[in-house]
Each structure stands twice: as structure tokens, then as C-alpha cells.
Amino acid sequence: MASTQYSRVQTIADDDNLTLTHRKASTSSGSSPDVGKLTPDPDSDDDTDDDLEAGQSFKMKELHSPIQNSTDREEDKYSGSEKDDDDEGGSPRRYGRRRRESAQSFELYTPDEEKAVVRKLDRRLVLFMALLYMLSFLDRSNIGNARIAGMVRDLRLNGSQYEWLLSGFYITYIVFEWMALLYRVVPPHIYISICVMSWGILASLQSITTNFSTLLVIRALLGIGEAAFGPGVPFYLSFFYKGNELAFRTGLFISAAPLATSFASSLAWVITKIGRASPVAAWRLLFLVEGFPSVIAAIFAFTNVPDNPKTARFLSSRQRKVAKLRLRNEGSVGDASRSDDAVQQPAKRRLDLGEVLQTLTDPKSYLTALMFFSCNVAFSSMPVFLPTIIKEMGYSSISSQALSAPPYLCAFLTVLITAYFSDQTSNRSFFIALHALLSASGYCLIAATGSSRWSPTWRYIGIYPAAAGFFSCVTIIITWTINNQESDSRKGTGIAMLNIIGQCGPLLGTRLYPNSDKPYYVKGMSICAAFMLVVCLLALALRVVLKRANRRGTEYAKVGHEGEGHTPLVDEFASEKSRKRFVYML
């Protein structure tokens, strides 16, 4: 019986065509052909694929292969020839090549192996990033709980000073948004642990402040620490996940925000009750208890966060290979995260300045940033003002802390469901538009019932769709930005632009609820409703723009575009060659 062995397949990207150059396998004795297994033994110690570059793969070859018929030989000959130039119109030969490319994936790893890798990444990486973001959002927004727990009274703050405490955080947060690009430069396990340690210490120091000026400086420094971490995490997750897997994982990450707010409200309720019998003021205890855990988490981040798939210690040797190989067609071939270990090859971690400039001049990047700005007007204001708003409805301080939690639990579940179906349908625009309308309807209900002096119950009910809507929109907008950029340099720049422009929204949002508008805050609620309607209109407008761009694409885009769009298309500044390879996700 014939034996089988691996032979290297060098894949050469030539426009849409893949040319396969086979290395002949040495033969052993045998009398009849036999079909080899499609995948290697998972327990094999053969590490010959450790040096795989993007665009290379292994293929099983039979030592005594059956004689191919003339049709098969002719098709194989054409698969690597110049005839592809005459073949872009969706001919059967082209579909044959697509099937062969899919078959090669099965020769590298099985679907079960890939699912096992994704599940482990979800459990060990995404959930840990969600935990860190939950701590980040907790330390950012707990000032709203501290406000009604006695901070304003003890520090003698007026309404304007409280607004400056919120704005001071977001001013530095915006100025340092560019640091999201550092995920591409500094090894993430070092970078993330420094960020987490810095904001954990600063959040804890809020508990010992004695005046407005000191607290303002600490809040400004806290903005720098959190700006360096949160905005770049979806970009970091793209080092490990395919484009059509990213929304759900970003959803898991972003959903930590409503979960953190819900947890903060419940914890604030407990701490406020304990603070009544404690010599330490309840608001000081709140800052300390919710801030210090981040310092401990930073230590775990240094040891547990991988820089890329090949350095994920929680994966086995075989799983690390699968994790890298499954991304070989994602992004540009030269990206460090798609090829060999970027830590071992620092030169590959550089940014492409040409791609950075092209992204900066792409009008579509500004449309998503304007969407994010509009969404952040509502996203930033609700968590820090909700306890006060509920208190002004007539509830006690302790009851207000408790009633702040349920709307965010609802938002947490909504974000996960929305992100899942957005990935399944490969659609972003419709989900953004739908949830923007949902959020706008919630704000309209709060404003209308407040203006008409209805029961506070109606205003409280309106908080649920408002929170669920804008949290879901934030998740999908971030993912959409990453999906529609080709390389890591473009993705990092796109995320930085999204946040630099988008995070200006909180500067407006944190000033929508002045004391003069209490107890109904009709103006603030109406403005948030208007901005969420703008999000809906911008999402639909961007869909039209991207759909027209897809129509102007080459015949390759038309053939490969089987649904709403599965792979991203670079912008108009990309080369003809690249434009054939990517389609915008709508």
C-alpha cells in the first residue's frame, strides 16, 4: 500500500489566482494507490509548519497518485496560469478554484479543531478583556454613584464643578485616543498591564481627595490610562478573529459596560448601607473598593494576555498553529499578526504610514466617526446621571442605586443577542439603524412623560430601550469600522479616528443634565433622542455609499459577494489588485 506524506505548497497570490508549486515527494514501495488523511495527527510532534508564512500551506500528496484524466490536468494547469485574466466573469473554472481553496483549509485543520480554538479564545481571551473593560468602565462611571452618596456635600461641589469632573476625564480621553495604535507597536501583554495598573491606582486615589482641584487632576490622569486601553481592544481582538466573527466578540467586550454599571449600582447600594456605620465616608469607600481590584488584575494581565495567536500559552502547540493558519486570508499578507510571531520579529510591528494617511483621507472613516459621536452623546451621559435622574423621580438615594441596575442588565443581554445576529447575517447597518430607533424611542418616552408630568414609572420604563439601544449601536459601529479596513495599520488608524472624533460626544453629553433642569431633564432627554435619530440616518447613508462602492468593484467582488459581504474592501485609494480582494460589509 502506498504511504502518504506532506509536501509544501507555495501559494503565490497573483491577482485572484493562486499558483501552486509542488515539491515532489519521494516514493516508497507499494502496489496500489491509497488516499491519505486530510489532516495531520493532532498528537504529532512534527513542527515543520512552524515556519509557515502567510500565503503558504501544507498539502497531502499521494506517492502513487492515480492518473488524472485530461480534464483534471487541464483545470490544474489553468489554476496557475495567465488565463485567469480571461476568467474573471464567474466561469465554472473560477468556482472550481474557490472549491479547491476551501479544500486546502480542510487539509490544514478540521472544522472541529477550529471550533475548539475559537471556544478557548472566547473563554480565556475575550472574557478576560471583558473583565478588564468592566473594571475600566466601573472606575470611570462610579462617580455618578459617589455623587449621591455624599461626595458633593463633603467636597462642597456645585453643579458646574461636577460637570467639569466629567469633562476633565473625557478631554484627556480624547487627546490620547491615538494610543490605540500602540497595540501595533508595543507587545500587548506589556501595554495592557501598564494601562490597567495605572487606572487602578488612580481610581483608588480618588478616595483620598479633599478638594475639587485634586479630584479634577486625578480624573484627567484617569482619562489617559483608560484611553490607552479600551478604544484599542476591538483592534487587538482582530489579531485573533476573522472579520465575520468580530461583532459577537466585540459585543462580549462592550457588554461589560452595562454589566459594570449594573454591578456598580448594586455594589454602591451595599457600600452606601455599610458606610452609614463606618467611620469612612461611603463615597470614599466606594472609590477604594471599586478601584483597587484593577491593580490586582494588572498582574494577571501581564502573565495571561497573549501578543498574537502564536504566543497564546493557554493553547496547545497544535492549537496555536491552527489559530494562526485560520487567519492566513485575513488582512494583508504582510501584517505581523497574520504571519510569524511579531514579538520575535519586531520589524514587522511597524505601522505603514502610507496606509495611515490613506485612512485619514477616506471620507467613509468620518461617517462612522460621526455616528460614534452622536451615539456617545447618549452613551456617556446616561451612566453618570442615571442615579441622580432616578432620585429626582422621588426615590431615596439607596433605592436609586438599586433601581439603576436592571436597565443595564437588560442592555447587557440585548448587546449579546444583537452582536450574534449581526455576525450571522454579516450585516451591520440595519442593526445600527434598528437599535438607534429603539434608543430614540426610549428617550422620547422619558422626555414626553416628564413634560406631561406622568407617573415616574413611565419615565423609568423608558430607560430600558434607551440603554439597550445605544449600547448595541456602540458595539456594532466599532466592529463595522474594523470590518471595512484591510490591514492592521488601517484598522488601528480607523479605530483611533473613530474614538478621537466620537469621544467628543461626551463633552456635550455630560452637560445635558444641569441642576436647573431637574427633576424631569426634558431638554437633555430630547437632545439624546435627536442624536440617536442622527445615528440611524448616518447608518443608512453609509450603507448606500458602501453599496455603490461595491457595485464599482471588479467582477471578483461580484463573484465572491455571496451575502451582505463577508470580507472587507479597502477604500478607493487601494490598488486595483487589492480592490479585487475585498468587499465592504454593509
N, C-alpha and C positions, 0 to 999 in steps of 0.2 A: 504494500500500500504506500502511496506517495505521502511524504511528510510535507508540512507547511511551515513557513517561517515569514517573518516580517521583511518587507523591503521598503526603503524610504521613497515617499512620493514627494517630489519637489513641486509645489504648486506655484505657478507663475501667473500673477494677475496681469492679464492683457486685455484691457477694457472689460468686457463682460465675460470673456472666455477664460477658462482655466486650462493651462497646458500641463500635462502630467508627464514627467520624465522619470522613467522607471529604472531602478538599479536591478540588474539581473541577479536572480537567486541561484546559488549553487545547488545542484541536484544531488539527490541520494537515490539509492536503488529503490525500485518499486515497479510494479507492473500495471497499476491502474490508477486513474486519477481519483483524487478524493477531495472533498470540499472542506476547507479549513474553517475554523470558528471565526466569527466576525470580530470578536473582542478578545484581548489577552486575558489570561488568568489574573483575577484581581489580586491573588496572593503572590504573583510573580515578583521576583526581585530584580527583574530586568529594568534598568533605569535608562535605557537607550533613548527614551524620548524626553529626558530632562533638558536636552539642548534644543528642543523644538523652538523654532522661531514662528512668528505669525506668518501664516501662509504655507506652513509645512504640515504634513501629517504622515501617518503610517498606514500602509495598506497591506492586507494579507495577499500573498501570491502563491499559487499552486506551482509546485516544482514540475509537474507534468500536467499542464493545462490542456483541456480539450481544444481541438481545432475549432477556431471561430469560423462561423460562416462569413461569407463575403460582406453581408450587410453589416454585421457587428464590426468587422475590421474597418469598413468604410466609415462607420459612425465614430469609431475610436480615432481614426485618422483625422476626421474633421474636428474632433473635440479640441484639438490644439492647433489648428491651422488658421491661416488668414481668411478662411471662408466665413468666419464669424461676422465679418463686416457686411456680408450679403445676407445675414441670417438673423437680423435683429427684429424682425417683424412678428415674432411669436411662432416660428415654424416648429414642427414636431421635433426636429433635431435639437432646438433650444430647450424644449421641455425635457428631452432626454438628458441633456446636460444637467438640468436642475435636479432630476431624479438621481443622477449619479452623484451629484454633490451631497444630496441628503443621505445617500447610501454610505458615503465616506464617513459621515458622522457616526453611523452605527458601527463602523469598523474601528472607531477611536474609543467609543464608550457606549454603553447601553442606556436607554431611557431611564431604567431603574437606577443606574449609577448617578445619572444627572439629578434625578429627583432626590436621591439621598444627600447629595452635595447641597442642593438648594435648601432642603429642610434643615440641614445642620447650620448653614449660613443664616437662615432665618432665626433659629434658636439662639445661636451663640454670638452673632454679629448684630443683626437688626434689633433684637430685643435689648441688647446692651446699649446700643446707640439711642434707643428709645428711652431707656432708663436715664442716660446722661442728659438727654434733652428734657426729660421730665424734671430733673433736678435744676436744669438751667431755667426752665420756664417758671418753676416754683420760686426760685430766688429772684426772678425778675418781677413777678406779679404779686408776691405776697405783701407788697407794700399797701395794696388795697385792703387786705385783712388787718394789717397793722394800723391803718388809719382809724378804723372804727374800734380798735382795741385800746386806744388811749394815746397813740403816738402824737396826734395833732395837739392834744391838750398838754402833754408833757413837754413837747418841744416848742409850744406856742406858735404853731404854724397857721398861717392864713391860707385862704383858697388859692391865691396866686403862687405862694411858695410850694404848696403841694403839687401844683401843675408843673412847676419848674423841676421838682424832683423827678417827675415822669419824663419831661422833655430832656433833662440833662442826660438821662440814660440813653435816649434814642438819638441824641445829637452825636455822641461818640460812637454809638452803634452804627450809625450811617457812615460816618467818616472812615471807619475801619472795616467796612464791608469787603474791601478789596482783599482782605486777608484770606478769603475763601480760596484764592488762587494758591495759597501756600500748601494746600493739600497735595498739589502737584510738584512741590519743591522740597518740603520737609517730610521726612518719614512720618506717616500719620500717627504711629504709636507714641512718638515723642511729642508731636504737635498737639494731639488731642489731650494727652495727660497734662501738659503745661496749661492749656486753656482751662481744663476742669479744676485744676489746683488753684489757679488764680481767682476764678469767680467764686469758688468755695470759701476761700479766705476772706475775700472782700464782702461777700454776703453775710458772713459771720460777724465781721467788724461793724456792720450796721447796728448791731445790738448794743454797742458801747458809745454811740454818738450822743452828744449832749446839746447840739445846736444844728440849725438849718445848714450852715456853710459846710460843716464836716460831712453831714449826710449827703449833701449835693456832690461833693468831691468823690465820695465813695460810690455813689450811683453812677457818676460819669466813668470811673475806672471799671466798674462792673460792666458797663456797656461795651468797653473794649474787649474784655475777656469773653463775653458771650458772642460778640460779633465775629470773633476769630473761630468760633466753633460751629454754632447752629446753621448759619447760611450755607456752609460748605458740605454739610453731611450728605445731602442728596447727591452731590457731585462725587463724594467719596464712595457712596454705595454703588455708583455706576462703574467702579473698578471691579465689582463682583457680580453684577446682574446685567442681564440683557435688557434692551430698551423696553420690550413688552412685558417685563417683569417688574419694572421700576416703580410704577404708580402704587401698587399694593405695599411694597416695602417702604416707600416714602410715606404712604398712609399710616403704616405701623409706627413710623418715626414721628410724624407730625401729630398723630392721635395722642401722643404722650402729653401734648399741650393741654387739651381739655381734661385729660386724666389728671394731670398735675394740678390744674385749677380746682377740679373736684376734690382731689386729695387735700389740697391746701385749705379748702373751705372746711372740710371735715376735721383736719388737724387743728386749724385755727379755733374751731368750736371747742375742741378738747383743751387746747392750751389756754384759751380765754377763761375757761372754768377753773383750770388749775391755777392760773395767775391770780385769781381772786384771793387765794390762800397763801400765795408765795410772796416773799419779800422783793422779788424781781418783777418788774412791770411785765404784764402779759405780752405787750408788743416786742419788748426786748427778748423775752423767752422765745417768741415766735421766730424772730430773725436768726437766733442762735440754733434752735432745734432744726430749722429747715435749711440752714446754710452749711453747717459743719459736715453733713453726710457727703457733700461733694468733694471734700478734701480726701475722705477715705476712698471714694470712687475713683479719684485720680490715680491712686496707687494701682488699682486693678486695671485701669485703662492702659497703663504703661506695659503691663505684662500680657494683657489679653487682646489688645487691638492689633490686627494684622495690617501690614502695609499694602498687601495685594494678595491674590489667591495663593501664590507660592509660599507665602510666609505665614499662612493661617495654621497655627500649631494645633488647633482643635480638629483639623482634618488629617486623615491618614495620608501617607505618601501617594497612594493611588488617587485619592480624592482631590489632592492638590493638583495633580495632573489633569484630572477631569475638569476641575474648576477653571483652570487656565485654558484648556482646549475648547471648552464650550463658548468662550468669548472670542475665539480667533477671528470671527467675522464681524465683531462689533467694533465700531470706531475705526480709526485709521490704523494701518499696519504698523506704523512706527511708534504708536503710543506705548509708553513704558508699561502701563497697566495691562496691556494686551499681549505683551511679549514676555521676555525674561524678567527675572526679579529686578525690580527697579532699585531696590536697596543695594544689590550687589553691583549694579551698573548705574552710578549716579548721573552719568552723562545723559541718560535717557529721561531724566526727570525735568529737563529744561522746558520752558514754555516756548511755543512758536510765536514770536512777536508778530509775524505776518498774519497769522490766524487771529490773534488778539485784535489787531487793527481792523481786520475784515468784519469781525463780530461787532466791534464798536460802531461801524458804519452801516450795519444792517438794520433797516427800518423795522423789521419784524421783531427784533430784540426789544425795541422801545414799546411796541404794542403790548407784549407780555408784561413789561415793567410797569406800564400804566395800569394794567389790570391788577397787578400786585399792589400798586399804590392805593388804588380805590378800595381793594379788599382789606388792606391793612388799616384803613381809617376805622373800620368796624372791628377788625381783629384785635387791635391794640387797646381799644378803649373799653370794651365790654369787661374783660377780666379785672382791670384795676378799678372799675367803677361799679361793678355789679353788686358787691356787698352794700355799698352806700345806697344804690338805687333801691334795693330790696328793703333796706332800713327805712328809707323815705316813704315806702309803701305803708309803713305803720308797724313793722315788726321790730322786735328788740334786737340788740347787737348780736346776741348769741344765736337767736333764731335766724338772723340774716346770714350768719356764717354757715349754718346748716342748710338753708334753702338755696345757697349758691351752688351746691354740689350737683343736684340732679340734672340741671340742664347740660352740664358738661359731660356727665356720663352718657346722656343721650347723644351728644355731639361725637363722643369717642366711638360709639357703635356706628353712627352714620358715616364717619370718615372711613372706617374699615370696609363697610359694605360698598360705598361709592368707589373707593380705590380698586377694590376687587373687580367690580363690573367694568370699570374703565379699562383695566388691563385686559379683561376677557374680550371686550369688544374693540380694543385698540382705538378708542375714541376718547378725546379729551374735551373738545369744545362743547358738546351737548351737555356733558355732566357739569361743566363750569356754569353754563347758562342756566341750567335747571336749578342748581343749588344757590346761585346768585338771586334768582327769583324767589326761592324759598326764604332766604335770609331777608330780602327786601320786604316780603310779606309779613315776617315776624316783627321787623322794626315798624312797619306801618301800623300793625295792630297795637303795639305799645304806644306809639305816638297818638293814634286816634282815640284809644281808650283813655289815655291821660288827658287829652284835650277835652274829651266829653265827660271827664270825671266819673268814669265807670269804676266798677269794683276793682281793687288791686289784683284780684285773681286773674282777670283778663290780661293785665299787663305782665304778670308772671308767666302765663301760658305763652305769650308772645316771645319770651326769651328763648324757648326751646327751638323753634325753627330758625330764629336769628343766629344762634350759636352754631347749630348743626350746619347751616348753610355756609357761613363764612369759613369755618374750619375746613370743610370739604373743598371749597374753592381754593384755599391756600395750598392744600395738598396737590391738587391736580395742576395748578398753574406752575408750581415748581417743577413737577415731573414733565410737563409739556415743554418747558424751556430746555430741559436736558435732552429730551427725545429729539428735538429738532436742531441739534448741533452735532456735527460729525465727529470731531476729535476731542480729546481731553482738554486741549488748550481752549477750544471754542466753548466747551461745556463750562469750564471754570470761569471764562470771561462772561458768558451768558448769565451764570448764577450771580457773579459779582455785580453786573449791571442790574439784574432783577432786584437785588437787595439794596443797592445804593439808591436807586430811584424809588423802589417800592417802599423802603423803610422810611421815606419822608412822610408817608401816610400817618404814622403815629404822632408826628409833630402836630398834625391837625386833630387827629382822633383823641389825643389826651387832653384837648382843650374844649371838647364838645359838651362837657357837663359841669359848668360853673355853678357855684352855690346859688347864684341869682335865679337859676332855672329850676331849682328844686321846688316841690318834690316830684314833678312829672317829667322834666327834661324833654319836653316835646321837641324843641329845636334840635337837640343832639340826636334824638332818635330819627327824626325826619331826614337829617343830613346823612346819617348812616344808610337809611333806606335808599336815598338817591344815589349814593356811591355804589351800592350793590347792583342797582339797575344799570349803572355805567359798566360794571364788570360783565354783566350779561351781554350788553351791546358790543363791547370790545371783543368778547369771545366769539360771537357770531361773525363779526367783521374780520377777525383774524382767520377764521375758518374759510371765509370766502377768498381771502388773499392767498392762503396756502393751497386751496383747491385749484386756483388759477395757475399757481406756480407748478403744481403737479401736472396740469394739462400741458404746460410748456416744456415739461421734461421729455426725455428721449423715449423711444419705444421700449427700452429696457424697463423704465419706471412703470409703463403701462402694463407690461407683461408680469412684472413682479408684484404689482399692487393688487393683492387679492381681497383686501378688506378695506378698512378705513386707513390703512397704512401701517406697515409693520417695522420698517426701518427708516431712520431719519434721513432727510435730504439736506445737503448743505445749501447755503444761501447762494444768491446769484453770483457772488464773487468766486465761487469754486470753479475748478476747471471742468471742461466738458466731460472728461473722464470720470471725475468724482460725481458729477451730476447724474450720470447714468446709474450710479450705485445706490442712491439714496432717495427716499420719498418722504415728504413731510407727513407726520402723523397729524390727522385732523382732530 
